Amino acid sequence: MHSHLDALGAGSAVPENGDALTAGTVQDALDQESSNGLDSDAHSHGEQAQIEKRAQTARARAALIGATLVDMPDDAGRREWLLTRWTLTRSFHHLGDLEKLLDRMGAPA
C-alpha cells in the first residue's frame, strides 16, 4: 500500500522505529565535542558555517523541484528541517537524510 507521502520519499513522516523522536542533531554532536574538551571557537564556527552552507544548498535544491524547506526547533529544542511539496510534509533531524531524499526526488545537485 502506498501513501501520498511516497511522493516525498518512501515511508511515513515519522519512521516506524521512532528514530525521528530519538535522533540527535549536529548541535548535540557539537555539545558532545565541547564536553569532551575537543571544541574550540574556530572549530565550532567552521562546523556551523559548513552546516549552514549545506542547509542553504538543500533549500535551493528543494526550490528547484517546487518544494519548500524550512528549519526550526522541534519540541525538544533540536534543529528540525521540514520539507513540503504540494500538500505533503516530511521532517528531518539529520541534514544528510534530507539531502538523500532530495537526490531521490531528482533535485539538481
N, C-alpha and C positions, 0 to 999 in steps of 0.2 A: 504494500500500500504506500503510495507516495503522497506527501503533503505539499501544500503550496510553498512551504519553506524549502523544499528541494531546489527551488529556483535560486536560493541564496546558499546553496551547498547542501550536501546530504545531511539529513538528521533534523532534529528539532533545535529550537533556540537554546535549550538547556540540555546538555548531554545527559543520557540516562544514568551514567555512572556518577553524576553530581560534580564533575570536575569544575564546572563554572562556579560552583559555590566554594570550592577549596583552592582554586588556582591562585598562585602567588602572582605578584606583579614585579615589574622592573624595580619599582621603589622598594619592595620587600627585599630584593636582591641587594640593592644599594644599602639598605639599612643593615642587612646581614654583614656586608663587607665592612661597614662602618663599625659594627660591634666587634668585628674580628681585628680591627686596627688596620685594615687594608685601604680604607677610604682616605683620599686626600681631596682638597678643593679642586685641583686640576682634573683628577680622575672623575669625580662626580659631575663636574661641569661638562667634561668631554663626553661622558656616557649620556648625560641628559641631552646634550646637543645632538648626539647621534640618534637617540630615540625620537627627538622632535623632528629631525630630518626625515626619518623613516615614516613617522606619522603623517607629516605633510605630503610625502610622496604617495602614501596609501590614500589620503584624502583626494589627491589629484587623480589617481588611478580610478578610484570609485566614481568620481565625477565624469570621467570619460566614458563610463558604461551606464550612466544615468542613475547612479546610486549616490546616497548621501552618507558621509561618515562624520560622526561627532564623537568627542570623548568627554567624559565626565566621571566624577567619582561615583562608585556604587554605594550601596547602603553601609558597607564596611569601610568606606573611605579609600578603597583601592581604585586605581585608574581602570576605566572600562571604555571600550570603543563600541559604538552602536552603528551598525551598517544597515541602511534602509534602502530598499529598492521596491518601487510600487507600494504595495501595502504590507510588505514583508520586512521584518526586522530581525537581526541576529546580533547578539552581544559577544564580545571577546574580552578576555583579560590578558591575553598574550598577543602582542603585535605580530609575532611570527605566524600564528594561526590565522589571523586576519589576512596577512599577505598571501598565505597559501590559498585561501578561499578566493581572493581577488584573481590569483593566477587561474584557478579553475573556472572562474566566471569570464575569463577572456580579457581581463583588464590589461592594457598595454603596460609594459614594464618601464 
